[in-house]
């Protein structure tokens, strides 16, 4: 039997690291004891998990460096027909690495995520969905959606009495179909490192999977500035189409309509019109209406709170002006490209189950290591399997062991 440098067989080590990558270390240790009869302390599970995660992060960085030198190979001989890259951010709590026991210098640190997808090719000469989803025109549904997304995007929604909606009809088969999986294969990139490092990792992932060779391809993001920096520097030169996540736009339009309307009923009426213009790609009409509403309210004075109606409207107007070239939703739908970044939002939730929580404070290097374990497991291209079959360094030395 091959034995790793840590003294475990490859299959046992994989069980340990898999559990450590999915659960807090104490729970992982209990799972290993009860399910596999492996007796380990939570601390040792953490040490092994983070050691392997650091190895995978180092290999990831080596591949990104190889891509920068045009020495990275492609994974597939045939290019995908359609592809999308979705960028977003999350947060984890960190603590000082060199400090006594306990949590010292606690801080929030941003995790940068990329969700890379191959898509079914479903281009159409006509808009396949000329009217917005019914849910986007149901007050109760929209109110709930806005409350969920506003915090994530930092949007301050002014308090307003929501209009009473009729009871929602039961879901139709079409509604169920719209929630079905919309992609073929997903892979994940995650890092606590800075934007420059992140964009190199994204570039390497796109090249490795051949997403740059797709006939139709999109980059879908919310309004965060660094996402579009990555797009402009790495993806735009490759022909990716820029798409502003429609749900992000919906959140801003709802907030602005409530601010401009003054009452819930008037605000909802404005929102319905603005939403339809956005869905239909009528950007000039939308921009003119927002400018007119801003003119009625006036410029926000210095020092007014973020939820002041004038601030809310000004923020939305700025967002729409800056992203006008990314709002051609009928075209995206005709090309079979996504108009929502829901897949990356879902991916981040899967990461968060492991790395985010009120009692989880990470040493940054430990968080980076665990993110790589999760990224490999959440990628659907057998990445974890390949990683386990790569040679890995012997702890404390330079000899290698292949986990076969």
FENPENOR-V288621 format. One record per residue. N is the residue number from 1. RES is the residue in three letters. SS is DSSP state (@ for helix, = for strand, . for the rest). OMEGA is omega in whole degrees, -180 to 180 (NA if undefined). NEAR is the number of other ideal C-beta (glycine too) atoms within 10 Angstrom. Layout:
BEGIN
N;RES;SS;OMEGA;NEAR
N;RES;SS;OMEGA;NEAR
END
This chain:
BEGIN
1;UNK;.;175;6
2;UNK;.;-178;10
3;UNK;=;180;12
4;UNK;.;179;19
5;UNK;.;179;16
6;UNK;.;178;16
7;UNK;.;180;9
8;UNK;.;173;17
9;UNK;=;180;13
10;UNK;@;-177;18
11;UNK;@;179;14
12;UNK;@;179;18
13;UNK;@;179;22
14;UNK;@;177;18
15;UNK;@;-178;18
16;UNK;@;-176;24
17;UNK;@;177;26
18;UNK;@;178;19
19;UNK;@;179;23
20;UNK;@;178;30
21;UNK;@;-177;25
22;UNK;@;-171;17
23;UNK;.;172;17
24;UNK;.;-168;16
25;UNK;@;178;21
26;UNK;@;178;13
27;UNK;@;178;14
28;UNK;@;179;23
29;UNK;@;178;23
30;UNK;@;177;15
31;UNK;@;-179;18
32;UNK;@;-180;21
33;UNK;@;-173;12
34;UNK;@;-175;9
35;UNK;@;-175;10
36;UNK;@;-179;13
37;UNK;.;176;7
38;UNK;.;-177;16
39;UNK;.;178;9
40;UNK;.;173;20
41;UNK;.;177;11
42;UNK;@;-180;15
43;UNK;@;-179;11
44;UNK;@;175;15
45;UNK;@;179;25
46;UNK;@;-180;20
47;UNK;@;-179;18
48;UNK;@;-180;21
49;UNK;@;-177;23
50;UNK;@;176;25
51;UNK;@;179;17
52;UNK;@;178;28
53;UNK;@;177;25
54;UNK;@;177;16
55;UNK;@;-180;17
56;UNK;@;177;22
57;UNK;@;178;20
58;UNK;@;178;13
59;UNK;@;177;15
60;UNK;@;-179;19
61;UNK;@;177;16
62;UNK;@;178;12
63;UNK;@;177;19
64;UNK;@;177;22
65;UNK;@;178;13
66;UNK;@;178;15
67;UNK;@;179;19
68;UNK;@;-179;12
69;UNK;.;180;7
70;UNK;.;-179;7
71;UNK;.;-179;9
72;UNK;.;180;17
73;UNK;.;176;9
74;UNK;.;180;13
75;UNK;.;-172;14
76;UNK;.;178;12
77;UNK;.;-178;6
78;UNK;.;179;8
79;UNK;.;175;15
80;UNK;.;179;22
81;UNK;.;-180;18
82;UNK;=;-175;23
83;UNK;=;175;27
84;UNK;=;171;27
85;UNK;=;-180;27
86;UNK;=;-175;27
87;UNK;=;179;27
88;UNK;=;-179;24
89;UNK;=;174;17
90;UNK;=;-179;20
91;UNK;=;171;14
92;UNK;=;177;24
93;UNK;=;-180;18
94;UNK;=;177;21
95;UNK;=;-179;17
96;UNK;.;-179;15
97;UNK;.;-177;12
98;UNK;.;-178;6
99;UNK;.;177;11
100;UNK;.;179;6
101;UNK;.;-178;5
102;UNK;.;-178;9
103;UNK;.;179;12
104;UNK;.;-180;12
105;UNK;.;179;10
106;UNK;.;-179;11
107;UNK;=;173;12
108;UNK;=;178;9
109;UNK;=;-176;13
110;UNK;=;171;16
111;UNK;=;178;22
112;UNK;=;-175;24
113;UNK;=;169;23
114;UNK;=;176;25
115;UNK;=;-174;26
116;UNK;=;-170;25
117;UNK;=;160;26
118;UNK;=;-170;24
119;UNK;=;170;22
120;UNK;.;179;11
121;UNK;.;-176;14
122;UNK;.;179;15
123;UNK;.;-177;14
124;UNK;.;178;11
125;UNK;.;179;6
126;UNK;.;178;8
127;UNK;.;-178;16
128;UNK;.;179;12
129;UNK;.;-173;14
130;UNK;.;179;10
131;UNK;.;-179;11
132;UNK;.;176;17
133;UNK;.;-177;15
134;UNK;@;-179;14
135;UNK;@;-179;15
136;UNK;@;-180;20
137;UNK;@;176;17
138;UNK;.;-173;16
139;UNK;@;-178;17
140;UNK;@;-180;15
141;UNK;@;-179;15
142;UNK;@;179;21
143;UNK;@;179;18
144;UNK;@;180;13
145;UNK;@;-180;17
146;UNK;@;179;22
147;UNK;@;-180;12
148;UNK;@;-173;12
149;UNK;@;-174;20
150;UNK;@;180;16
151;UNK;@;-179;10
152;UNK;@;-177;15
153;UNK;@;179;16
154;UNK;.;-179;11
155;UNK;.;176;22
156;UNK;.;-179;16
157;UNK;.;-179;20
158;UNK;.;179;18
159;UNK;.;179;7
160;UNK;.;176;21
161;UNK;.;-177;10
162;UNK;.;177;16
163;UNK;.;-180;15
164;UNK;.;-179;8
165;UNK;.;172;14
166;UNK;.;179;8
167;UNK;.;-178;6
168;UNK;.;178;11
169;UNK;.;178;9
170;UNK;.;-179;6
171;UNK;.;177;11
172;UNK;.;175;10
173;UNK;@;180;7
174;UNK;@;179;9
175;UNK;@;178;13
176;UNK;@;-179;9
177;UNK;@;-179;8
178;UNK;@;178;14
179;UNK;.;-179;9
180;UNK;.;179;6
181;UNK;.;-173;7
182;UNK;.;-178;16
183;UNK;.;-179;18
184;UNK;.;-178;15
185;UNK;=;179;14
186;UNK;=;168;20
187;UNK;=;-171;22
188;UNK;=;171;24
189;UNK;=;-180;24
190;UNK;=;178;24
191;UNK;=;171;24
192;UNK;.;-177;19
193;UNK;.;-177;15
194;UNK;.;-175;11
195;UNK;@;-178;16
196;UNK;@;178;11
197;UNK;@;180;14
198;UNK;@;-177;27
199;UNK;@;174;23
200;UNK;@;178;20
201;UNK;@;178;23
202;UNK;@;-180;25
203;UNK;@;179;20
204;UNK;@;180;22
205;UNK;@;179;23
206;UNK;@;-179;25
207;UNK;@;-177;22
208;UNK;@;-178;20
209;UNK;@;179;24
210;UNK;.;-179;17
211;UNK;@;179;24
212;UNK;@;-179;20
213;UNK;@;-179;18
214;UNK;.;178;22
215;UNK;.;178;14
216;UNK;=;-175;20
217;UNK;=;-176;25
218;UNK;=;168;25
219;UNK;=;-176;28
220;UNK;=;-177;31
221;UNK;=;168;26
222;UNK;.;-173;25
223;UNK;.;-176;22
224;UNK;.;-169;17
225;UNK;@;-174;9
226;UNK;@;176;17
227;UNK;@;-179;25
228;UNK;@;171;21
229;UNK;@;177;15
230;UNK;@;179;25
231;UNK;@;-175;23
232;UNK;@;-176;13
233;UNK;@;-174;14
234;UNK;@;-170;22
235;UNK;@;178;24
236;UNK;@;179;14
237;UNK;@;-180;10
238;UNK;@;177;16
239;UNK;.;176;12
240;UNK;.;177;23
241;UNK;=;180;20
242;UNK;=;-179;20
243;UNK;=;173;26
244;UNK;=;178;26
245;UNK;.;-174;25
246;UNK;@;180;24
247;UNK;@;174;19
248;UNK;@;179;23
249;UNK;@;179;25
250;UNK;@;-180;22
251;UNK;@;-180;26
252;UNK;@;-179;29
253;UNK;@;179;25
254;UNK;@;-180;28
255;UNK;@;-178;25
256;UNK;@;-180;30
257;UNK;@;177;26
258;UNK;@;179;26
259;UNK;@;-176;27
260;UNK;@;-175;25
261;UNK;@;-180;19
262;UNK;.;176;13
263;UNK;.;-179;12
264;UNK;@;-177;16
265;UNK;@;180;11
266;UNK;@;179;15
267;UNK;@;179;23
268;UNK;@;179;22
269;UNK;@;177;14
270;UNK;@;-179;21
271;UNK;@;-179;24
272;UNK;@;-180;17
273;UNK;@;-178;15
274;UNK;@;179;26
275;UNK;@;-180;21
276;UNK;@;177;16
277;UNK;@;180;20
278;UNK;@;-179;23
279;UNK;@;-178;24
280;UNK;.;179;16
281;UNK;.;-180;17
282;UNK;.;-172;16
283;UNK;@;-180;18
284;UNK;@;179;10
285;UNK;@;-180;15
286;UNK;@;-178;22
287;UNK;@;179;16
288;UNK;@;-179;12
289;UNK;@;179;18
290;UNK;@;179;26
291;UNK;@;178;14
292;UNK;@;178;10
293;UNK;@;177;20
294;UNK;@;178;20
295;UNK;@;179;10
296;UNK;@;-178;9
297;UNK;@;-178;17
298;UNK;.;180;11
299;UNK;.;177;11
300;UNK;.;177;18
301;UNK;.;176;9
302;UNK;.;173;5
303;UNK;.;179;6
304;UNK;.;-178;11
305;UNK;.;-176;8
306;UNK;.;-178;12
307;UNK;.;172;14
308;UNK;.;-175;17
309;UNK;@;-179;21
310;UNK;@;178;16
311;UNK;@;-180;19
312;UNK;@;-179;24
313;UNK;@;179;28
314;UNK;@;-180;19
315;UNK;@;179;20
316;UNK;@;180;25
317;UNK;@;178;17
318;UNK;@;-179;14
319;UNK;@;-179;21
320;UNK;@;179;23
321;UNK;@;-177;11
322;UNK;@;-174;13
323;UNK;.;-175;20
324;UNK;@;-178;14
325;UNK;@;-178;10
326;UNK;@;-173;22
327;UNK;.;-178;23
328;UNK;.;-171;18
329;UNK;@;176;22
330;UNK;@;178;17
331;UNK;@;-179;14
332;UNK;@;-179;22
333;UNK;@;177;21
334;UNK;@;180;17
335;UNK;.;-178;20
336;UNK;.;-179;19
337;UNK;.;-179;23
338;UNK;.;176;22
339;UNK;.;179;22
340;UNK;.;177;17
341;UNK;.;-179;26
342;UNK;@;180;17
343;UNK;@;179;20
344;UNK;@;175;27
345;UNK;@;179;20
346;UNK;@;179;11
347;UNK;@;-179;27
348;UNK;@;177;22
349;UNK;@;179;11
350;UNK;@;174;12
351;UNK;@;-174;20
352;UNK;@;178;16
353;UNK;@;-180;11
354;UNK;@;-167;20
355;UNK;@;-175;22
356;UNK;.;179;18
357;UNK;.;-175;12
358;UNK;.;-178;6
359;UNK;.;-178;7
360;UNK;.;177;15
361;UNK;.;-171;19
362;UNK;=;158;21
363;UNK;=;-173;15
364;UNK;@;-180;16
365;UNK;@;178;14
366;UNK;@;177;20
367;UNK;@;180;24
368;UNK;@;-180;20
369;UNK;@;-178;24
370;UNK;@;176;26
371;UNK;@;-179;26
372;UNK;@;176;25
373;UNK;@;-180;23
374;UNK;@;-179;22
375;UNK;@;179;27
376;UNK;@;-179;23
377;UNK;@;-178;18
378;UNK;@;175;18
379;UNK;.;-170;22
380;UNK;.;-180;14
381;UNK;.;-179;17
382;UNK;.;-178;10
383;UNK;@;179;17
384;UNK;@;179;20
385;UNK;@;179;10
386;UNK;@;-179;12
387;UNK;@;180;22
388;UNK;@;179;20
389;UNK;.;175;13
390;UNK;.;173;12
391;UNK;=;176;12
392;UNK;=;-174;21
393;UNK;=;174;14
394;UNK;.;-178;13
395;UNK;.;176;14
396;UNK;.;-179;7
397;UNK;.;-176;8
398;UNK;.;177;6
399;UNK;.;-175;10
400;UNK;=;179;11
401;UNK;=;178;17
402;UNK;=;179;12
403;UNK;.;-175;17
404;UNK;.;NA;8
END
